Amino acid sequence: MKIALLGYGRMGKAVEKEAVARGHEIVFHGDLENAHQASMLRPETCDCIIEFTRPESAMANFRSLLPTGVPIVTGTTGWDNDFEAWKAEVLASGIGFMYSSNFSPGVNIMFKLNQRLAKMMNAHPEFDCFVEESHHRHKKDAPSGTALSLANQVLDGLDRKETTVSAALQQRPPHENELSIAYTRAGEIIGKHNVNYISDIEQISISHEAFNRRGFALGAVLGAEWMHGKQGFYQFSDIFEG
């Protein structure tokens, strides 16, 4: 495959290494200096664009790439307040688009476990649920996109939780129907996520810890391979269906 990279920081460089190792060709490196040139990419010369930039620039990047007709895979988080509107825009445009709050294959397996566990725990009201995450001190958004994905999966499956709460807990305790999300920003932590169920007598936890960025980079390349020739709106977890 011919792959374009938009965003050539630590993640972009890690994606390039994994892509080249899997026999792909990098045809464009986009950073702050030349990102605008990505709008000139076309399906004849590029099979997929992998985007890892910043939340504040993500939507502008996506819209500039729509006319290219090239499938987009993005790992940028923190932009998805406009998720449904953007999904409709993608479907109307006819391009292919893949999003994930986390491209780690292990995290996406955790997503599946989390969804199943939340539904199972409806039968056990004695357990309260909470989500925790830790990341490096450079991360721009908090809670992380992955923590929010895990929390939303719990809300979808666990009837007694109806909304999330995080910053407000500095001023008050959580209500019974609120799912608490805790976060830490320190050092160079790559990423840790836990979903916990706790009762008066025991605790159940599912967790994932990343030791380096290679898993995220490999997942983005796997996403690009899966997206080859596809149209429509997808999430990376779709690869793990069935």
C-alpha positions as CSV (number, residue, x, y, z in Angstrom):
1,M,0.0,0.0,0.0
2,K,0.9,3.6,-0.5
3,I,0.3,5.5,2.8
4,A,0.4,9.2,3.6
5,L,1.1,10.4,7.1
6,L,-0.5,13.6,8.4
7,G,1.3,14.4,11.7
8,Y,4.9,13.4,11.9
9,G,5.6,13.6,15.6
10,R,6.3,10.6,17.9
11,M,3.3,8.7,16.7
12,G,3.8,9.5,13.1
13,K,7.3,8.2,13.2
14,A,6.2,5.1,15.0
15,V,3.5,4.5,12.4
16,E,6.1,4.9,9.6
17,K,8.4,2.3,11.2
18,E,5.5,-0.3,11.4
19,A,4.2,0.5,7.9
20,V,7.6,0.1,6.3
21,A,8.3,-3.1,8.3
22,R,5.0,-4.5,6.8
23,G,6.1,-3.7,3.2
24,H,4.2,-0.4,2.7
25,E,5.5,2.7,1.1
26,I,5.2,6.2,2.7
27,V,4.4,8.7,0.0
28,F,3.8,11.8,2.1
29,H,5.0,13.2,5.4
30,G,2.8,16.0,6.7
31,D,3.8,18.3,9.5
32,L,3.1,22.0,10.5
33,E,5.1,23.2,7.5
34,N,3.4,21.3,4.7
35,A,0.2,19.8,6.1
36,H,-1.8,21.9,3.5
37,Q,-0.2,19.8,0.7
38,A,-2.1,16.7,1.9
39,S,-5.2,18.1,0.2
40,M,-3.5,17.4,-3.1
41,L,-3.4,13.6,-2.5
42,R,-5.5,11.4,-4.8
43,P,-6.5,7.7,-4.9
44,E,-4.2,7.1,-7.9
45,T,-1.2,7.9,-5.8
46,C,-2.2,7.1,-2.2
47,D,-4.2,4.2,-0.7
48,C,-4.8,5.7,2.8
49,I,-4.0,8.7,4.9
50,I,-3.1,8.1,8.6
51,E,-3.7,11.2,10.7
52,F,-2.2,11.7,14.2
53,T,-2.3,15.5,14.9
54,R,-4.0,17.6,17.6
55,P,-7.6,17.9,18.8
56,E,-7.8,21.6,17.9
57,S,-6.8,20.9,14.3
58,A,-8.4,17.6,13.7
59,M,-11.7,18.7,12.2
60,A,-10.0,21.2,9.8
61,N,-7.7,18.4,8.7
62,F,-10.5,16.0,8.1
63,R,-12.5,18.5,6.0
64,S,-9.4,19.4,3.9
65,L,-8.9,15.7,3.2
66,L,-12.5,15.0,2.1
67,P,-12.0,16.1,-1.5
68,T,-9.0,13.8,-1.9
69,G,-11.3,10.7,-2.0
70,V,-8.6,8.8,-0.1
71,P,-9.6,6.8,3.0
72,I,-8.6,8.4,6.3
73,V,-7.5,6.6,9.5
74,T,-7.3,8.9,12.5
75,G,-6.0,8.3,16.0
76,T,-6.4,11.9,17.1
77,T,-8.6,12.2,20.2
78,G,-10.5,15.1,21.9
79,W,-12.3,16.3,18.7
80,D,-15.4,14.1,18.9
81,N,-17.9,16.6,20.3
82,D,-18.9,16.8,16.7
83,F,-18.9,13.0,16.2
84,E,-22.4,12.4,14.8
85,A,-22.3,15.5,12.6
86,W,-18.9,14.4,11.2
87,K,-20.2,10.8,10.7
88,A,-23.1,12.1,8.6
89,E,-20.6,14.3,6.6
90,V,-18.4,11.3,5.9
91,L,-21.3,9.1,4.8
92,A,-22.5,11.8,2.5
93,S,-19.0,12.3,1.0
94,G,-18.5,8.7,0.0
95,I,-15.0,8.4,1.4
96,G,-13.8,5.8,3.9
97,F,-13.0,7.0,7.5
98,M,-11.8,5.0,10.5
99,Y,-11.6,6.5,14.0
100,S,-10.5,5.0,17.3
101,S,-9.8,6.6,20.7
102,N,-7.1,3.9,20.9
103,F,-5.5,1.8,18.1
104,S,-3.9,-0.7,20.5
105,P,-5.2,-4.2,19.5
106,G,-5.2,-5.1,23.2
107,V,-7.3,-2.1,24.2
108,N,-9.9,-3.0,21.5
109,I,-10.1,-6.5,22.9
110,M,-10.6,-4.8,26.3
111,F,-13.5,-2.8,24.7
112,K,-15.3,-6.0,23.8
113,L,-14.7,-7.5,27.3
114,N,-15.9,-4.2,28.9
115,Q,-19.2,-4.2,26.9
116,R,-19.9,-7.8,27.9
117,L,-19.0,-7.3,31.6
118,A,-21.2,-4.2,31.9
119,K,-24.3,-6.1,30.8
120,M,-23.4,-9.0,33.1
121,M,-23.1,-6.7,36.1
122,N,-26.8,-5.6,35.8
123,A,-27.6,-8.7,37.8
124,H,-25.2,-7.6,40.6
125,P,-26.3,-4.2,41.9
126,E,-24.1,-4.6,45.0
127,F,-21.1,-3.6,42.8
128,D,-20.3,0.1,42.1
129,C,-18.3,0.9,39.0
130,F,-15.5,3.4,38.3
131,V,-12.9,4.0,35.6
132,E,-9.3,5.1,36.0
133,E,-6.6,6.1,33.6
134,S,-3.0,7.4,33.7
135,H,-0.9,9.1,30.9
136,H,2.2,11.1,30.4
137,R,2.4,14.7,31.5
138,H,2.4,16.0,27.9
139,K,-1.1,14.7,27.0
140,K,-3.5,17.5,26.0
141,D,-6.9,16.0,26.9
142,A,-8.3,14.5,30.1
143,P,-10.0,12.2,30.7
144,S,-8.4,10.3,27.8
145,G,-10.4,9.3,24.7
146,T,-9.9,5.7,25.7
147,A,-11.3,6.3,29.2
148,L,-14.3,8.0,27.7
149,S,-14.9,5.1,25.3
150,L,-14.7,2.7,28.2
151,A,-17.1,4.8,30.2
152,N,-19.6,5.1,27.4
153,Q,-19.5,1.4,26.9
154,V,-20.4,1.0,30.6
155,L,-23.2,3.5,30.3
156,D,-24.6,1.6,27.3
157,G,-24.6,-1.7,29.2
158,L,-25.0,-1.0,32.9
159,D,-28.5,0.3,33.6
160,R,-27.8,1.9,37.0
161,K,-25.2,4.3,35.5
162,E,-26.6,7.2,33.4
163,T,-23.8,9.8,33.0
164,T,-20.1,10.3,33.7
165,V,-18.5,12.6,36.2
166,S,-14.9,13.7,36.6
167,A,-14.0,17.3,37.3
168,A,-17.1,18.0,39.4
169,L,-15.8,15.5,42.0
170,Q,-13.4,18.2,43.2
171,Q,-16.4,19.8,44.8
172,R,-18.8,17.0,45.7
173,P,-19.2,13.2,45.9
174,P,-20.7,11.3,42.9
175,H,-24.4,10.5,42.7
176,E,-25.4,6.9,42.5
177,N,-26.3,7.1,38.8
178,E,-22.9,8.8,37.9
179,L,-19.9,6.8,36.7
180,S,-16.7,8.3,38.1
181,I,-13.7,8.7,35.8
182,A,-10.3,9.4,37.5
183,Y,-7.2,10.5,35.7
184,T,-3.5,11.0,36.4
185,R,-0.9,13.0,34.3
186,A,2.7,12.2,35.3
187,G,6.1,11.4,33.9
188,E,6.2,9.4,30.7
189,I,3.4,6.9,31.4
190,I,2.4,5.6,28.0
191,G,-1.1,4.6,29.0
192,K,-3.0,2.7,31.7
193,H,-6.7,2.0,31.8
194,N,-8.8,0.2,34.4
195,V,-12.5,-0.5,34.7
196,N,-13.4,-1.6,38.3
197,Y,-16.5,-3.0,40.0
198,I,-16.3,-2.9,43.8
199,S,-18.6,-4.2,46.5
200,D,-18.3,-4.3,50.3
201,I,-16.5,-7.7,50.0
202,E,-14.6,-7.8,46.7
203,Q,-13.5,-6.1,43.5
204,I,-13.5,-7.1,39.8
205,S,-11.1,-5.2,37.4
206,I,-10.2,-5.4,33.8
207,S,-7.2,-3.4,32.8
208,H,-4.7,-2.6,30.0
209,E,-1.3,-1.1,30.1
210,A,0.8,0.0,27.1
211,F,4.6,-0.4,27.5
212,N,5.4,1.6,24.4
213,R,3.8,3.2,21.4
214,R,4.4,0.3,19.0
215,G,0.9,-1.2,19.6
216,F,-0.8,2.0,18.7
217,A,1.3,2.4,15.6
218,L,0.8,-1.2,14.5
219,G,-3.0,-0.9,15.1
220,A,-3.1,2.2,12.9
221,V,-1.4,0.3,10.1
222,L,-3.7,-2.6,10.5
223,G,-6.6,-0.2,10.3
224,A,-5.2,1.3,7.1
225,E,-4.8,-2.2,5.6
226,W,-8.4,-3.1,6.6
227,M,-9.7,0.2,5.1
228,H,-8.1,-0.4,1.7
229,G,-10.8,0.1,-0.9
230,K,-13.6,0.7,1.6
231,Q,-16.1,3.5,1.9
232,G,-18.1,4.5,4.9
233,F,-17.6,5.2,8.6
234,Y,-15.8,2.7,10.8
235,Q,-14.2,2.3,14.2
236,F,-11.1,0.2,14.7
237,S,-13.0,-2.2,17.0
238,D,-14.9,-3.2,13.8
239,I,-11.9,-5.3,12.9
240,F,-12.5,-7.4,15.9
241,E,-16.1,-8.2,15.2
242,G,-17.0,-11.9,15.1
